[in-house]
Amino acid sequence: MANPRELDKRRKSVRNIRKITRTMELIATARFKKAMDRAAAATAYTNRITQLVSDLTKTGLEVSHPLLEKREKIERVVLLVLTANRGLCGGYNGNLTRAGLERWELLQREVPHARLEVSGKRGISGLKFRGHEPQLSYTHFEDRPSFPEVELIADRYLNEYSTGAIDRLDVVYTKFESMSRQKVAVETLLPLGSLGDSPASSSSAAGPVYEFLPSPESILEEVVPTSFKVKLFKCFLDAAVSEQIARMVAMKGATENAGDLIKSLSMQYNRARQGRITSELMDLIGGVEALK
């Protein structure tokens, strides 16, 4: 027979755990709402500046920019993997680590020089455990990444690409599409040659008519680097939103499972307590009968 005292002790422990998971769910919900507002605002700006660059490249003028041109030979590639600093968010970090590891192993086979950079303590430890040491790591990005912080990394990538130190930049992150849909994405941010085929530019097939002042080249010189910075910042924002959604769902599931376990333990406790009382009554009745 189960010990009622042990069952009651375990039930109290599960109740305490349920309080913690419920609190974490509420915190993740609040952070998610703030992160989603920032990501939604950045999405409109990213689509608009992407469309602007695409329209400028389709004007029929002889305009070009180094960031828009693909290299003939891809010999130096940087892989950036965006994960979280904390766990308790379901399979969020595991999925990113597996996708990053798959792309990293592919790059090691295809290009002579590949560099691995990881953001997030979970991704860093996960890749180290699998025998891959990141050359650069970032642990200061939380649920509210700021544009100046991301801009420092983006400027370094732009300088390296302009000087030929790298030929391509791949980013592995969780893309936020809606509250119910987030998926692991592997995107090439440098070069920006894919801008001309972006969905934002397909809405205006003929393309708007622009008047350039002072010149298309000078405008592209300013707009194209900004477009890359905004796209990289959007990756960080999507990762932050997706992390909070994953944690919110995981903590909600843990809270519900704890409630079900408490109900099961309460039933076992009541049965064990009833059985203990019945056993004691039978002992008393047996003693009375023996005295007769």
C-alpha positions in Angstrom: 0.0 0.0 0.0 1.3 3.5 -0.9 2.3 5.7 2.0 -0.2 8.6 2.3 2.5 10.8 3.8 4.9 10.3 0.9 2.0 10.9 -1.6 1.0 14.1 0.1 4.7 15.3 0.2 5.0 14.6 -3.6 1.7 16.4 -4.3 2.9 19.5 -2.5 6.1 19.4 -4.5 4.2 19.2 -7.8 2.0 22.1 -6.7 5.1 24.2 -6.1 6.4 23.3 -9.5 3.1 24.2 -11.0 3.3 27.7 -9.4 6.7 28.2 -11.0 5.7 27.0 -14.5 2.6 29.1 -14.4 4.6 32.2 -13.4 7.1 31.5 -16.2 4.2 31.1 -18.7 2.9 34.6 -17.7 6.3 36.2 -17.9 6.9 34.6 -21.4 3.5 35.9 -22.5 4.3 39.4 -21.5 7.7 39.3 -23.1 6.2 37.8 -26.3 3.7 40.6 -26.7 6.4 43.3 -26.5 8.8 41.3 -28.8 6.0 40.7 -31.3 5.2 44.5 -31.5 8.8 45.2 -32.2 9.0 42.4 -34.9 5.8 43.6 -36.5 7.1 47.1 -36.8 10.4 46.0 -38.2 8.7 43.7 -40.7 7.0 46.7 -42.5 10.2 48.6 -42.6 12.3 45.7 -43.8 9.8 44.9 -46.6 9.7 48.5 -47.7 13.5 49.1 -47.8 13.9 45.7 -49.6 11.4 46.7 -52.2 13.1 50.1 -52.6 16.5 48.4 -53.3 14.8 46.0 -55.7 13.1 48.8 -57.6 16.3 50.7 -57.9 18.1 47.7 -59.4 15.2 47.3 -62.0 15.1 50.9 -63.2 17.1 50.0 -66.3 20.0 52.1 -65.4 23.5 50.8 -65.1 23.7 50.7 -61.4 25.6 48.2 -59.3 26.8 47.7 -55.8 29.3 45.2 -54.4 26.8 43.8 -51.9 24.4 42.9 -54.7 26.9 40.9 -56.8 27.7 37.3 -56.2 31.3 36.1 -56.1 32.5 33.8 -58.8 34.2 31.6 -56.3 32.9 31.0 -52.8 35.9 30.2 -50.6 35.2 32.0 -47.3 31.8 31.6 -45.7 30.5 32.7 -42.2 27.7 30.8 -40.6 25.8 32.6 -37.8 23.5 30.5 -35.6 20.9 32.4 -33.4 19.9 30.5 -30.3 18.7 31.4 -26.8 20.6 32.0 -23.6 18.1 30.0 -21.5 16.3 26.7 -21.9 12.8 25.6 -20.8 11.4 26.4 -24.2 10.7 23.0 -25.7 12.6 22.0 -28.8 13.5 25.6 -29.8 17.3 25.3 -29.1 17.5 21.7 -30.2 16.0 22.4 -33.6 18.3 25.3 -34.2 21.4 23.4 -33.1 20.6 20.5 -35.4 19.9 22.8 -38.4 23.1 24.8 -37.6 25.2 21.6 -37.3 23.8 20.3 -40.6 24.7 23.5 -42.5 28.1 23.7 -40.8 29.1 20.2 -41.8 27.9 20.9 -45.3 30.0 24.1 -45.5 33.1 22.3 -44.2 32.8 19.9 -47.1 32.1 22.5 -49.8 34.3 25.5 -49.0 37.9 25.8 -48.0 37.4 28.3 -45.2 34.3 28.3 -43.0 33.8 30.3 -39.8 31.2 29.4 -37.2 29.6 32.1 -35.0 26.9 31.4 -32.5 24.6 33.6 -30.5 23.1 32.2 -27.3 24.5 30.0 -24.5 22.4 27.0 -25.4 23.7 26.9 -29.0 27.3 27.4 -27.9 27.2 24.6 -25.4 25.2 22.3 -27.8 27.7 22.7 -30.6 30.7 22.4 -28.2 29.2 19.1 -26.9 29.1 17.9 -30.5 32.8 18.8 -31.1 32.4 22.1 -32.9 33.9 25.2 -31.2 32.5 28.5 -32.4 35.2 31.0 -33.4 33.0 33.9 -32.2 30.2 33.7 -29.7 27.6 36.3 -28.4 25.7 36.0 -25.1 24.5 39.5 -24.6 21.4 39.3 -26.8 18.3 38.7 -24.7 14.6 39.0 -25.5 15.0 42.7 -26.5 17.9 42.9 -29.0 18.7 46.5 -29.9 19.6 47.8 -33.3 22.9 49.4 -32.2 24.1 46.0 -30.8 23.2 44.2 -34.1 24.7 47.1 -36.1 28.1 46.5 -34.6 28.1 42.9 -36.0 26.6 44.0 -39.3 29.3 46.6 -39.9 31.9 44.0 -39.3 30.3 41.7 -41.9 30.0 44.5 -44.4 33.7 45.4 -44.0 34.8 41.8 -44.3 32.6 41.3 -47.4 33.9 44.5 -49.0 37.5 43.6 -48.5 37.1 40.1 -49.6 37.6 38.5 -46.2 34.3 36.6 -46.6 32.3 35.6 -49.7 29.0 34.7 -48.1 27.1 35.0 -44.9 24.5 32.4 -43.9 22.2 32.8 -40.9 20.3 30.0 -39.1 17.4 31.3 -37.0 13.7 30.7 -36.2 11.6 32.7 -38.6 8.4 34.1 -37.1 5.4 33.9 -39.4 2.5 34.0 -37.1 1.5 33.1 -33.5 0.9 29.5 -34.5 3.7 29.1 -37.1 7.5 29.5 -36.6 10.1 27.5 -38.6 13.8 27.1 -38.6 15.2 29.0 -41.6 18.7 29.1 -43.2 19.1 32.3 -45.2 21.9 33.8 -47.1 22.1 37.5 -46.2 25.3 38.3 -48.1 25.4 38.9 -51.0 22.0 40.6 -51.3 21.4 39.4 -54.8 18.1 37.8 -53.8 16.5 41.2 -53.3 15.5 41.4 -56.8 13.3 38.3 -56.4 11.8 39.3 -53.1 8.0 39.0 -52.6 7.9 42.6 -51.7 8.9 43.6 -55.2 6.6 41.3 -57.0 3.6 43.5 -56.3 4.8 46.1 -58.7 5.8 44.3 -61.8 6.2 47.4 -64.0 8.2 49.1 -61.3 7.8 52.7 -60.1 9.4 55.6 -61.9 12.1 57.4 -59.8 13.9 60.6 -60.2 17.4 60.4 -58.8 19.1 63.2 -56.9 22.1 63.3 -56.9 22.6 59.8 -58.6 21.4 56.2 -58.4 24.9 55.1 -57.4 25.0 57.5 -54.4 21.5 56.4 -53.3 22.4 52.7 -53.5 25.6 53.4 -51.6 23.4 54.4 -48.6 20.4 52.2 -49.0 22.0 48.8 -49.7 24.1 48.6 -46.5 21.1 49.8 -44.5 19.0 47.1 -46.1 21.4 44.4 -44.9 21.5 45.8 -41.4 17.8 45.8 -41.2 17.5 42.3 -42.5 20.0 41.0 -39.9 18.2 42.9 -37.2 14.9 41.3 -38.3 16.5 37.9 -37.9 17.4 38.7 -34.3 13.9 40.0 -33.6 12.2 36.9 -35.1 14.5 34.7 -33.0 13.4 36.6 -29.8 9.7 36.3 -30.6 9.9 32.7 -31.5 11.9 31.9 -28.3 9.1 33.5 -26.1 6.4 31.6 -28.0 8.2 28.3 -27.5 8.7 29.0 -23.8 5.1 30.1 -23.4 3.8 26.9 -25.0 6.3 24.7 -23.1 5.4 26.2 -19.7 1.7 26.0 -20.5 2.1 22.3 -21.2 4.1 21.8 -18.1 1.4 23.6 -16.0 -1.3 21.4 -17.4 0.7 18.2 -16.9 1.4 19.3 -13.3 -2.4 19.8 -12.8 -3.2 16.3 -14.2 -0.4 14.8 -12.0 -1.9 16.5 -8.9 -5.3 15.1 -9.6 -3.8 11.6 -10.0 -1.8 11.9 -6.8 -4.8 13.2 -4.9 -6.8 10.1 -5.9 -4.0 7.9 -4.8 -3.6 9.8 -1.6 -7.3 9.5 -0.8 -7.3 5.7 -1.6 -4.2 5.2 0.5 -5.6 7.2 3.4 -9.0 5.4 3.2 -7.2 2.1 3.2 -5.1 3.1 6.2 -8.2 4.1 8.2 -10.0 0.9 7.2 -7.0 -1.2 8.3 -6.8 0.6 11.7 -10.6 0.1 12.2 -10.2 -3.6 11.4 -7.4 -3.9 13.9 -9.6 -2.2 16.6 -12.5 -4.5 15.8 -10.3 -7.5 16.0 -8.9 -6.4 19.4 -12.4 -5.9 20.8 -13.5 -9.3 19.6 -10.4 -10.9 21.2 -11.2 -9.3 24.5 -14.6 -10.9 24.5 
